[in-house]
Amino acid sequence: MRFLLLISPILLSLAIIGCGDQDHSTEEEKTEITEKQDGNEIISSNDAVIPLEPIGLVSESLHKEPKKDPWKGEVFNELADSQLKDLGEIIKAPKSISQVDTSGLIANNFQPTQLAPKNLKTIFNDSSFKVLRNDQEKQLSEHKKSLKEALTELVEPILEATKINVKFKTFNVSINEAGKSTSESYVEIIGHTQKEIISQKARWSCVWDWESASDPPKIISIEVNEFEQSIGKIDNKNASLFSDCTGSVFSQCKDFKNQFLRGTDYWASRLENRYGIGLSGWHGITIGDVNGDGIDDIYVCEPGSLPNRLFISKSDGQLIDASSLSGTDFRLQTQSALFLDMDNDGDQDLVIATTLGIIFMANDGRANFTVKTTKLIPESAPMCISAADFDLDGDLDLHVGCYSLRRSSVHGNGNQMLARPIPYHDANNGGRNALLRNDLNWQFKNVTASIGMDSNNRRFTLASSWEDYDQDGDPDLYVANDYGRNNLYRNDRDSSGRTKFVDVAAEAGVEDMSAGMSVSWSDADGDGDQDLYVSNMWSSAGNRIAYQRQFQKEADQESISGFRRHARGNSLFLNSGNGKFKDVSLEAGVTMGRWAWGSRFADINNDGMQDIIVGNGFITQSGDTGDL
């Protein structure tokens, strides 16, 4: 069994290499290959060697604890964070606040504050959910009180809670040599009562008395800049607003528990040590009706050596594992997949993106899949795929987003398997994305260069999405890249029907220089055109450090601004209708999505307005610093 587990990826890898791009005789394809070689510094497979030393590890001699290096801002943050955690413990016991000794937390000159705004405005209210926010302009100073009084007022809604969680996330610090330092933190307080879940989210600006690294800072003042309180009602049947049905729907899938309910730590210790197969954490799913019964089914991508899984939905809501019977249980490093009708026969075919290339599988309409062709991507490792009929010829074409080069001779990387992004915040040395035109009969041609989509095309892509944002009748493409600028390829069709793409991200205002990880389109403001939401990396440590004087002291201001923007978080762009977008991320309050690997517009509560769902990676564990 171990032998089969190991050999299966190898056999399929050879199959992809053997049957991909079988005909290289045309002049167009010869030119394409030459362009690839000239456009990137690719070393031949004969020169490639397997790196025996760990890649990308920082020498321990360079990794210093805050108290041992000159980053005074991080010393202060560490101490202030400890004080805020102590404050959180006080909040968790709301009935005992009046008896708590706060002398270790606040300075002698502590200024009265107001932590629970009195002028909350209801912005949403239905039978099960209510959201209130403060009106900052109408804050009244006479409401300010001592810290104990302010805390007592703050926790009044959760006084009877049986469970209280408190979190602080500090994203900005400033050191004043005169002894006063400041911090900005997101605050989250969640209380569970028998009938309600009450959530308070705020942004605190704190002034601290701190002169010596040997002494903890003490709070001089707290100013609440943002405040939101939400109340979710719990009925007698459920203890939460959503119920987890995973166990029931997968109860007939014997391998689900063994494969999917084990984390990365479990599998890394087995796959990496035993088979040398790495776990990237970039694996996706696709949903579609593969057997024509009107119910959506699920295909799950997995890392190499673990089988991909196809789960068929039954009418009773349960799922069955049809991976082996359907012929889709590949043991390849699979990054993403799509259910699509690629041959226009009315059923959902399957397109799979692996590290080697793209696998196209035909569906017979009853969830029996057959490999029809493959497309090797020789330069780069495919990461994501998205489909649209970009040339309006009646069939679906495929955009393949690639993360990095397979091997690179870029200066400083030697023969590493993956190229490092250079520069980190604005890289353009990643993998080369590909646009595959569907020529029917399972024939696909790489037309990336000839169609104009090779501009700014090496940016460590993680996601792409098609949408006719300019409403001219043809699909345009937005590409989210990990280490810097994103792309918006406008589809410019001339009067003869010939398609040419132009990257207009800069002029449209949507380059979004950050760690792009997902793309979602929808009419967010209800004005009839498509708006854009991009999920990125929000980092409290990045937001703090990039604004400290020590950071990149010799760098130009443009580079520093790029690093700061990189850590800002998610972005919401409203379509102005004139080919340009307006960045409303900050005023809309959508930036802090944590490490946002995925996002989607969706009307969650059926009120006719588009909400935003953000999926986060890197689940925090005990002892986590909270800096993600």
ZALORO-785344 format. One line per 3 residues: number of its first residue (from 0); for each residue x, y, z of C-alpha. Coordinates in steps of 0.25 Angstrom, whole numbers, plus 5000, padded with zeros to 4 digits. Layout:
NUM> X,Y,Z; ...
% end
This chain:
0> 5000,5000,5000; 5011,5010,5003; 5018,5006,4990
3> 5005,5010,4982; 5003,5022,4991; 5017,5027,4986
6> 5017,5022,4972; 5003,5028,4968; 5007,5042,4967
9> 5019,5038,4959; 5011,5030,4948; 5001,5042,4947
12> 5012,5052,4946; 5018,5044,4934; 5005,5043,4928
15> 5003,5058,4928; 5017,5060,4922; 5014,5050,4911
18> 5001,5054,4906; 5002,5069,4908; 5004,5078,4896
21> 5006,5067,4887; 5007,5075,4874; 5018,5085,4874
24> 5019,5086,4859; 5012,5100,4857; 5019,5113,4855
27> 5011,5119,4866; 5015,5109,4877; 5029,5110,4873
30> 5029,5125,4875; 5022,5123,4888; 5033,5114,4893
33> 5043,5124,4889; 5036,5135,4896; 5036,5127,4909
36> 5050,5124,4909; 5054,5138,4905; 5044,5144,4915
39> 5049,5137,4927; 5063,5132,4932; 5060,5118,4932
42> 5070,5107,4934; 5069,5094,4927; 5065,5082,4934
45> 5079,5076,4932; 5085,5087,4941; 5075,5086,4952
48> 5078,5080,4965; 5070,5076,4977; 5074,5086,4988
51> 5079,5079,5000; 5079,5090,5009; 5066,5097,5015
54> 5061,5108,5006; 5058,5122,5012; 5061,5119,5026
57> 5066,5131,5034; 5079,5129,5042; 5076,5129,5057
60> 5087,5139,5059; 5078,5149,5052; 5066,5146,5059
63> 5066,5154,5072; 5056,5155,5083; 5051,5170,5084
66> 5058,5172,5097; 5071,5169,5091; 5070,5177,5078
69> 5068,5192,5075; 5053,5191,5072; 5048,5199,5084
72> 5034,5200,5078; 5033,5185,5079; 5038,5185,5093
75> 5027,5194,5096; 5017,5186,5089; 5020,5173,5096
78> 5019,5180,5110; 5006,5188,5106; 5000,5175,5100
81> 5002,5168,5113; 4995,5180,5120; 4983,5179,5111
84> 4982,5164,5113; 4981,5167,5128; 4970,5177,5125
87> 4963,5166,5117; 4963,5157,5129; 4956,5167,5137
90> 4945,5169,5126; 4943,5154,5126; 4938,5155,5141
93> 4928,5167,5139; 4922,5165,5153; 4935,5167,5160
96> 4940,5179,5153; 4937,5189,5165; 4946,5180,5174
99> 4958,5179,5164; 4971,5187,5167; 4974,5194,5154
102> 4986,5202,5160; 4996,5193,5152; 4989,5196,5139
105> 4986,5211,5140; 4995,5223,5142; 4993,5233,5154
108> 4988,5243,5144; 4978,5234,5136; 4968,5242,5129
111> 4953,5239,5130; 4948,5231,5118; 4936,5226,5111
114> 4937,5211,5106; 4922,5209,5103; 4917,5221,5094
117> 4903,5225,5098; 4898,5229,5084; 4898,5216,5077
120> 4890,5216,5064; 4883,5204,5059; 4888,5201,5045
123> 4882,5187,5043; 4871,5180,5050; 4863,5167,5047
126> 4856,5156,5055; 4869,5149,5059; 4880,5160,5057
129> 4883,5174,5061; 4895,5183,5059; 4898,5197,5065
132> 4909,5206,5063; 4914,5219,5069; 4913,5233,5063
135> 4927,5238,5066; 4923,5253,5063; 4912,5253,5075
138> 4921,5247,5086; 4919,5255,5099; 4930,5258,5108
141> 4921,5258,5121; 4919,5243,5119; 4934,5240,5122
144> 4937,5233,5135; 4947,5225,5143; 4953,5212,5137
147> 4945,5203,5146; 4932,5211,5143; 4935,5211,5128
150> 4937,5196,5129; 4925,5194,5137; 4917,5202,5127
153> 4923,5194,5115; 4920,5180,5120; 4906,5183,5124
156> 4900,5176,5112; 4908,5163,5115; 4906,5164,5130
159> 4898,5151,5131; 4907,5144,5120; 4911,5129,5123
162> 4924,5131,5114; 4932,5143,5111; 4943,5144,5101
165> 4952,5156,5100; 4963,5159,5089; 4972,5170,5087
168> 4980,5172,5074; 4990,5184,5074; 4994,5189,5060
171> 5000,5202,5062; 5010,5207,5073; 5018,5220,5074
174> 5029,5223,5084; 5030,5237,5090; 5044,5240,5097
177> 5037,5249,5107; 5031,5237,5113; 5017,5236,5106
180> 5015,5225,5096; 5002,5222,5088; 4996,5209,5083
183> 4984,5206,5074; 4977,5193,5076; 4965,5185,5071
186> 4956,5180,5082; 4946,5169,5082; 4937,5165,5093
189> 4927,5153,5091; 4918,5149,5102; 4908,5137,5101
192> 4895,5137,5109; 4884,5127,5109; 4876,5135,5099
195> 4887,5144,5091; 4901,5145,5086; 4906,5159,5088
198> 4918,5164,5081; 4925,5177,5083; 4936,5181,5074
201> 4944,5194,5075; 4957,5202,5072; 4964,5207,5084
204> 4975,5218,5083; 4983,5217,5096; 4993,5227,5102
207> 5003,5221,5112; 5012,5225,5122; 5025,5217,5119
210> 5039,5222,5122; 5047,5209,5125; 5047,5196,5118
213> 5048,5189,5131; 5035,5194,5136; 5021,5191,5130
216> 5014,5203,5123; 5002,5209,5129; 4990,5215,5122
219> 4988,5230,5123; 4976,5230,5114; 4967,5222,5105
222> 4959,5228,5093; 4949,5219,5085; 4950,5223,5071
225> 4940,5212,5066; 4930,5204,5073; 4920,5193,5068
228> 4911,5184,5076; 4903,5173,5070; 4892,5164,5076
231> 4889,5151,5071; 4877,5144,5076; 4877,5129,5080
234> 4865,5120,5079; 4862,5109,5088; 4867,5099,5078
237> 4880,5104,5075; 4892,5109,5083; 4897,5118,5072
240> 4893,5125,5059; 4899,5115,5050; 4899,5100,5053
243> 4911,5090,5049; 4905,5079,5040; 4919,5073,5036
246> 4917,5061,5044; 4904,5057,5039; 4905,5060,5024
249> 4919,5052,5024; 4914,5041,5033; 4914,5031,5021
252> 4928,5035,5017; 4938,5026,5024; 4950,5033,5020
255> 4946,5047,5023; 4950,5046,5038; 4963,5040,5035
258> 4967,5049,5024; 4960,5063,5026; 4959,5064,5041
261> 4974,5064,5043; 4982,5076,5042; 4994,5080,5034
264> 5003,5076,5046; 4998,5062,5045; 5000,5061,5030
267> 5013,5068,5029; 5020,5059,5039; 5016,5047,5030
270> 5016,5052,5015; 5028,5061,5016; 5037,5052,5024
273> 5033,5039,5017; 5031,5043,5003; 5037,5057,5002
276> 5024,5063,4998; 5021,5077,5003; 5008,5083,5008
279> 5005,5097,5003; 4992,5099,5009; 4987,5105,4996
282> 4976,5094,4992; 4962,5097,4988; 4949,5092,4985
285> 4939,5092,4974; 4924,5090,4975; 4914,5086,4963
288> 4904,5076,4960; 4912,5065,4953; 4901,5054,4952
291> 4889,5062,4947; 4880,5060,4959; 4879,5075,4962
294> 4887,5075,4975; 4901,5081,4976; 4913,5071,4979
297> 4927,5075,4984; 4941,5072,4979; 4952,5074,4989
300> 4967,5076,4984; 4978,5070,4993; 4993,5071,4994
303> 5001,5060,4987; 5000,5046,4992; 4986,5049,4998
306> 4975,5045,4989; 4966,5056,4983; 4951,5053,4987
309> 4938,5054,4980; 4926,5055,4989; 4912,5052,4983
312> 4900,5058,4990; 4888,5050,4993; 4874,5055,4994
315> 4874,5053,5009; 4885,5063,5010; 4896,5053,5013
318> 4909,5051,5004; 4915,5038,4999; 4930,5037,4994
321> 4930,5034,4979; 4945,5038,4977; 4950,5024,4973
324> 4937,5020,4965; 4937,5033,4957; 4952,5032,4953
327> 4955,5046,4960; 4964,5041,4972; 4977,5046,4967
330> 4989,5046,4977; 4995,5058,4971; 4998,5072,4977
333> 4985,5078,4973; 4983,5093,4975; 4969,5096,4970
336> 4958,5090,4961; 4946,5095,4954; 4933,5088,4949
339> 4930,5093,4935; 4923,5089,4923; 4936,5089,4914
342> 4930,5081,4902; 4916,5088,4902; 4909,5074,4904
345> 4901,5079,4916; 4908,5073,4927; 4918,5077,4937
348> 4932,5073,4933; 4944,5074,4942; 4957,5083,4941
351> 4968,5081,4951; 4980,5089,4953; 4992,5082,4958
354> 5007,5086,4960; 5010,5080,4947; 4999,5085,4939
357> 4984,5084,4935; 4976,5072,4934; 4963,5072,4926
360> 4953,5061,4929; 4940,5058,4922; 4927,5055,4929
363> 4917,5045,4923; 4906,5052,4931; 4906,5041,4942
366> 4919,5045,4949; 4928,5036,4941; 4940,5044,4937
369> 4950,5041,4927; 4963,5048,4924; 4962,5055,4910
372> 4975,5063,4910; 4985,5070,4919; 4993,5083,4917
375> 5007,5083,4923; 5011,5097,4928; 5026,5096,4927
378> 5030,5109,4933; 5021,5110,4945; 5013,5103,4955
381> 4998,5105,4953; 4991,5111,4965; 4977,5115,4961
384> 4968,5114,4949; 4956,5122,4944; 4947,5121,4932
387> 4940,5130,4922; 4937,5131,4908; 4946,5142,4906
390> 4945,5142,4890; 4930,5140,4890; 4931,5128,4881
393> 4921,5119,4889; 4931,5111,4898; 4938,5113,4911
396> 4953,5117,4911; 4962,5116,4923; 4971,5125,4930
399> 4982,5118,4938; 4988,5126,4949; 5003,5122,4953
402> 5010,5125,4966; 5025,5123,4964; 5035,5118,4954
405> 5038,5104,4955; 5053,5107,4955; 5060,5120,4954
408> 5073,5126,4951; 5069,5139,4956; 5081,5145,4964
411> 5081,5141,4978; 5073,5128,4976; 5082,5119,4970
414> 5075,5106,4967; 5064,5107,4976; 5051,5101,4972
417> 5043,5113,4976; 5047,5128,4973; 5047,5138,4984
420> 5038,5150,4982; 5047,5162,4979; 5044,5172,4984
423> 5035,5166,4994; 5024,5177,4993; 5025,5179,4978
426> 5030,5166,4971; 5029,5162,4957; 5038,5150,4956
429> 5028,5139,4959; 5021,5129,4950; 5016,5132,4936
432> 5000,5131,4935; 4994,5125,4923; 4981,5127,4915
435> 4977,5114,4909; 4967,5116,4897; 4957,5105,4895
438> 4957,5101,4881; 4947,5089,4883; 4949,5074,4883
441> 4957,5076,4895; 4968,5084,4888; 4974,5096,4896
444> 4984,5106,4891; 4992,5115,4899; 4990,5129,4894
447> 4995,5137,4905; 5005,5146,4897; 4997,5147,4884
450> 4985,5152,4891; 4992,5163,4900; 4991,5156,4914
453> 5006,5154,4916; 5007,5169,4921; 5011,5169,4936
456> 5009,5154,4936; 5019,5149,4946; 5014,5153,4959
459> 5011,5141,4968; 4996,5139,4965; 4987,5133,4975
462> 4973,5136,4969; 4966,5141,4957; 4952,5144,4953
465> 4944,5148,4940; 4934,5160,4940; 4929,5170,4929
468> 4932,5181,4938; 4931,5192,4927; 4918,5186,4922
471> 4922,5185,4908; 4918,5171,4906; 4931,5163,4907
474> 4937,5158,4920; 4949,5165,4926; 4959,5158,4936
477> 4964,5162,4950; 4976,5155,4955; 4980,5155,4970
480> 4995,5154,4972; 5002,5151,4985; 5014,5160,4986
483> 5009,5173,4980; 5001,5179,4969; 4989,5173,4963
486> 4984,5172,4949; 4971,5177,4942; 4972,5172,4928
489> 4961,5179,4920; 4956,5172,4908; 4956,5181,4896
492> 4949,5174,4884; 4950,5182,4871; 4939,5183,4860
495> 4944,5170,4853; 4943,5162,4866; 4957,5161,4869
498> 4961,5161,4884; 4972,5168,4891; 4974,5170,4906
501> 4980,5182,4912; 4985,5183,4927; 4977,5195,4932
504> 4979,5193,4947; 4987,5205,4950; 4978,5215,4942
507> 4965,5208,4947; 4971,5210,4962; 4970,5195,4965
510> 4985,5191,4965; 4983,5188,4980; 4998,5187,4984
513> 4996,5176,4995; 4996,5161,4997; 4984,5158,4988
516> 4978,5144,4991; 4964,5144,4985; 4954,5152,4976
519> 4939,5154,4977; 4930,5163,4968; 4916,5168,4972
522> 4908,5180,4971; 4911,5184,4986; 4905,5198,4985
525> 4893,5195,4977; 4896,5204,4965; 4895,5194,4954
528> 4910,5191,4952; 4920,5181,4957; 4928,5185,4969
531> 4941,5178,4974; 4945,5172,4987; 4959,5167,4988
534> 4964,5159,5000; 4978,5161,5005; 4987,5159,5017
537> 4984,5168,5029; 4996,5167,5039; 4996,5175,5052
540> 5011,5173,5053; 5013,5178,5038; 5004,5190,5041
543> 5012,5193,5054; 5026,5191,5049; 5025,5198,5035
546> 5022,5211,5042; 5033,5211,5052; 5045,5219,5049
549> 5055,5207,5050; 5048,5201,5038; 5055,5202,5025
552> 5062,5214,5029; 5070,5215,5016; 5058,5212,5007
555> 5051,5222,4998; 5037,5227,5002; 5030,5220,4991
558> 5036,5206,4995; 5032,5209,5010; 5018,5213,5005
561> 5017,5200,4998; 5021,5191,5010; 5010,5199,5018
564> 5000,5196,5008; 5004,5182,5007; 5000,5180,5021
567> 4987,5188,5021; 4977,5177,5018; 4965,5175,5009
570> 4960,5184,4999; 4946,5189,4994; 4946,5196,4981
573> 4933,5203,4976; 4931,5203,4961; 4929,5218,4957
576> 4924,5214,4943; 4934,5222,4935; 4945,5211,4935
579> 4950,5215,4949; 4948,5210,4963; 4948,5217,4976
582> 4955,5211,4988; 4945,5211,5000; 4952,5200,5008
585> 4955,5209,5020; 4941,5216,5021; 4934,5203,5018
588> 4941,5196,5030; 4945,5184,5022; 4961,5184,5023
591> 4963,5175,5035; 4960,5162,5030; 4972,5155,5036
594> 4980,5146,5027; 4968,5145,5017; 4971,5134,5007
597> 4957,5135,5002; 4945,5144,5001; 4931,5144,4994
600> 4919,5154,4993; 4907,5147,4997; 4893,5151,5003
603> 4894,5143,5015; 4881,5148,5022; 4872,5149,5009
606> 4870,5164,5011; 4874,5168,4996; 4888,5174,5000
609> 4901,5168,4997; 4909,5163,5010; 4923,5159,5010
612> 4929,5146,5015; 4944,5145,5018; 4951,5131,5020
615> 4964,5132,5028; 4976,5123,5027; 4986,5119,5038
618> 4977,5116,5050; 4982,5122,5063; 4986,5112,5074
621> 4990,5114,5088; 5002,5122,5090; 5000,5130,5077
624> 5005,5144,5077; 4992,5150,5071; 5001,5157,5060
627> 4994,5151,5048
% end
